[in-house]
Amino acid sequence: GQKVWVHCVVNARVSAFVYHYLRYVQGLDDDAARTELLRKWLPQMDDVWREFLALPRDLILGEG
């Protein structure tokens, strides 16, 4: 129930966290949750972050 400020120097990695928030907390579909910043970062994103984006809801929300 608390607000959390998420930040990174280049504002790229934070977009991955915002994506999960929009998907799993706000209930947006995949396309709607992909912000413009995330779309710009995707072409150069490394495998670690691609795997992070693919994590299922239960792992992100700590339900599993």
PyMOL CGO cylinders between C-alpha atoms (Angstrom):
from pymol import cmd
from pymol.cgo import CYLINDER

trace = [
    CYLINDER, 0.00, 0.00, 0.00, 3.00, 2.34, -0.09, 0.3, 1, 1, 1, 1, 1, 1,
    CYLINDER, 3.00, 2.34, -0.09, 4.25, 4.41, -2.98, 0.3, 1, 1, 1, 1, 1, 1,
    CYLINDER, 4.25, 4.41, -2.98, 7.72, 3.43, -4.19, 0.3, 1, 1, 1, 1, 1, 1,
    CYLINDER, 7.72, 3.43, -4.19, 10.06, 5.59, -6.22, 0.3, 1, 1, 1, 1, 1, 1,
    CYLINDER, 10.06, 5.59, -6.22, 12.03, 3.57, -8.76, 0.3, 1, 1, 1, 1, 1, 1,
    CYLINDER, 12.03, 3.57, -8.76, 14.88, 5.26, -10.60, 0.3, 1, 1, 1, 1, 1, 1,
    CYLINDER, 14.88, 5.26, -10.60, 17.90, 4.44, -12.72, 0.3, 1, 1, 1, 1, 1, 1,
    CYLINDER, 17.90, 4.44, -12.72, 20.50, 6.71, -14.27, 0.3, 1, 1, 1, 1, 1, 1,
    CYLINDER, 20.50, 6.71, -14.27, 19.46, 6.10, -17.87, 0.3, 1, 1, 1, 1, 1, 1,
    CYLINDER, 19.46, 6.10, -17.87, 15.75, 5.56, -17.17, 0.3, 1, 1, 1, 1, 1, 1,
    CYLINDER, 15.75, 5.56, -17.17, 15.87, 2.28, -19.09, 0.3, 1, 1, 1, 1, 1, 1,
    CYLINDER, 15.87, 2.28, -19.09, 15.91, -0.43, -16.46, 0.3, 1, 1, 1, 1, 1, 1,
    CYLINDER, 15.91, -0.43, -16.46, 13.22, 1.34, -14.48, 0.3, 1, 1, 1, 1, 1, 1,
    CYLINDER, 13.22, 1.34, -14.48, 10.94, 0.92, -17.49, 0.3, 1, 1, 1, 1, 1, 1,
    CYLINDER, 10.94, 0.92, -17.49, 11.10, -2.86, -16.93, 0.3, 1, 1, 1, 1, 1, 1,
    CYLINDER, 11.10, -2.86, -16.93, 9.79, -2.41, -13.38, 0.3, 1, 1, 1, 1, 1, 1,
    CYLINDER, 9.79, -2.41, -13.38, 7.10, 0.00, -14.57, 0.3, 1, 1, 1, 1, 1, 1,
    CYLINDER, 7.10, 0.00, -14.57, 6.12, -2.55, -17.23, 0.3, 1, 1, 1, 1, 1, 1,
    CYLINDER, 6.12, -2.55, -17.23, 5.47, -5.19, -14.56, 0.3, 1, 1, 1, 1, 1, 1,
    CYLINDER, 5.47, -5.19, -14.56, 3.55, -2.68, -12.44, 0.3, 1, 1, 1, 1, 1, 1,
    CYLINDER, 3.55, -2.68, -12.44, 1.35, -1.71, -15.36, 0.3, 1, 1, 1, 1, 1, 1,
    CYLINDER, 1.35, -1.71, -15.36, 0.81, -5.36, -16.35, 0.3, 1, 1, 1, 1, 1, 1,
    CYLINDER, 0.81, -5.36, -16.35, 0.23, -7.02, -13.01, 0.3, 1, 1, 1, 1, 1, 1,
    CYLINDER, 0.23, -7.02, -13.01, -0.98, -4.27, -10.69, 0.3, 1, 1, 1, 1, 1, 1,
    CYLINDER, -0.98, -4.27, -10.69, -2.83, -1.96, -13.06, 0.3, 1, 1, 1, 1, 1, 1,
    CYLINDER, -2.83, -1.96, -13.06, -4.05, -4.83, -15.28, 0.3, 1, 1, 1, 1, 1, 1,
    CYLINDER, -4.05, -4.83, -15.28, -2.96, -3.45, -18.66, 0.3, 1, 1, 1, 1, 1, 1,
    CYLINDER, -2.96, -3.45, -18.66, -2.36, -5.86, -21.51, 0.3, 1, 1, 1, 1, 1, 1,
    CYLINDER, -2.36, -5.86, -21.51, 1.17, -6.46, -22.77, 0.3, 1, 1, 1, 1, 1, 1,
    CYLINDER, 1.17, -6.46, -22.77, 1.02, -3.92, -25.58, 0.3, 1, 1, 1, 1, 1, 1,
    CYLINDER, 1.02, -3.92, -25.58, -0.45, -1.16, -23.43, 0.3, 1, 1, 1, 1, 1, 1,
    CYLINDER, -0.45, -1.16, -23.43, 2.11, -1.76, -20.67, 0.3, 1, 1, 1, 1, 1, 1,
    CYLINDER, 2.11, -1.76, -20.67, 5.07, -1.32, -23.03, 0.3, 1, 1, 1, 1, 1, 1,
    CYLINDER, 5.07, -1.32, -23.03, 5.82, 2.34, -22.57, 0.3, 1, 1, 1, 1, 1, 1,
    CYLINDER, 5.82, 2.34, -22.57, 7.59, 4.35, -25.25, 0.3, 1, 1, 1, 1, 1, 1,
    CYLINDER, 7.59, 4.35, -25.25, 10.78, 4.26, -23.17, 0.3, 1, 1, 1, 1, 1, 1,
    CYLINDER, 10.78, 4.26, -23.17, 10.65, 0.47, -22.96, 0.3, 1, 1, 1, 1, 1, 1,
    CYLINDER, 10.65, 0.47, -22.96, 10.09, 0.22, -26.72, 0.3, 1, 1, 1, 1, 1, 1,
    CYLINDER, 10.09, 0.22, -26.72, 13.18, 2.36, -27.34, 0.3, 1, 1, 1, 1, 1, 1,
    CYLINDER, 13.18, 2.36, -27.34, 15.30, 0.27, -24.96, 0.3, 1, 1, 1, 1, 1, 1,
    CYLINDER, 15.30, 0.27, -24.96, 14.20, -3.16, -26.26, 0.3, 1, 1, 1, 1, 1, 1,
    CYLINDER, 14.20, -3.16, -26.26, 16.55, -3.29, -29.30, 0.3, 1, 1, 1, 1, 1, 1,
    CYLINDER, 16.55, -3.29, -29.30, 19.66, -3.04, -27.10, 0.3, 1, 1, 1, 1, 1, 1,
    CYLINDER, 19.66, -3.04, -27.10, 18.29, -4.83, -24.02, 0.3, 1, 1, 1, 1, 1, 1,
    CYLINDER, 18.29, -4.83, -24.02, 20.49, -7.68, -22.75, 0.3, 1, 1, 1, 1, 1, 1,
    CYLINDER, 20.49, -7.68, -22.75, 19.25, -11.18, -21.91, 0.3, 1, 1, 1, 1, 1, 1,
    CYLINDER, 19.25, -11.18, -21.91, 19.06, -10.54, -18.16, 0.3, 1, 1, 1, 1, 1, 1,
    CYLINDER, 19.06, -10.54, -18.16, 16.46, -7.81, -18.65, 0.3, 1, 1, 1, 1, 1, 1,
    CYLINDER, 16.46, -7.81, -18.65, 14.60, -9.75, -21.35, 0.3, 1, 1, 1, 1, 1, 1,
    CYLINDER, 14.60, -9.75, -21.35, 14.30, -12.63, -18.86, 0.3, 1, 1, 1, 1, 1, 1,
    CYLINDER, 14.30, -12.63, -18.86, 13.12, -10.18, -16.20, 0.3, 1, 1, 1, 1, 1, 1,
    CYLINDER, 13.12, -10.18, -16.20, 10.38, -8.92, -18.52, 0.3, 1, 1, 1, 1, 1, 1,
    CYLINDER, 10.38, -8.92, -18.52, 9.27, -12.52, -19.12, 0.3, 1, 1, 1, 1, 1, 1,
    CYLINDER, 9.27, -12.52, -19.12, 8.83, -13.36, -15.42, 0.3, 1, 1, 1, 1, 1, 1,
    CYLINDER, 8.83, -13.36, -15.42, 5.31, -14.53, -14.60, 0.3, 1, 1, 1, 1, 1, 1,
    CYLINDER, 5.31, -14.53, -14.60, 2.85, -12.62, -12.45, 0.3, 1, 1, 1, 1, 1, 1,
    CYLINDER, 2.85, -12.62, -12.45, 3.20, -14.90, -9.41, 0.3, 1, 1, 1, 1, 1, 1,
    CYLINDER, 3.20, -14.90, -9.41, 6.97, -14.32, -9.19, 0.3, 1, 1, 1, 1, 1, 1,
    CYLINDER, 6.97, -14.32, -9.19, 6.67, -10.58, -9.65, 0.3, 1, 1, 1, 1, 1, 1,
    CYLINDER, 6.67, -10.58, -9.65, 3.95, -10.22, -7.02, 0.3, 1, 1, 1, 1, 1, 1,
    CYLINDER, 3.95, -10.22, -7.02, 5.45, -12.80, -4.65, 0.3, 1, 1, 1, 1, 1, 1,
    CYLINDER, 5.45, -12.80, -4.65, 2.42, -15.08, -4.89, 0.3, 1, 1, 1, 1, 1, 1,
    CYLINDER, 2.42, -15.08, -4.89, 4.23, -18.28, -5.72, 0.3, 1, 1, 1, 1, 1, 1,
]
cmd.load_cgo(trace, "trace")
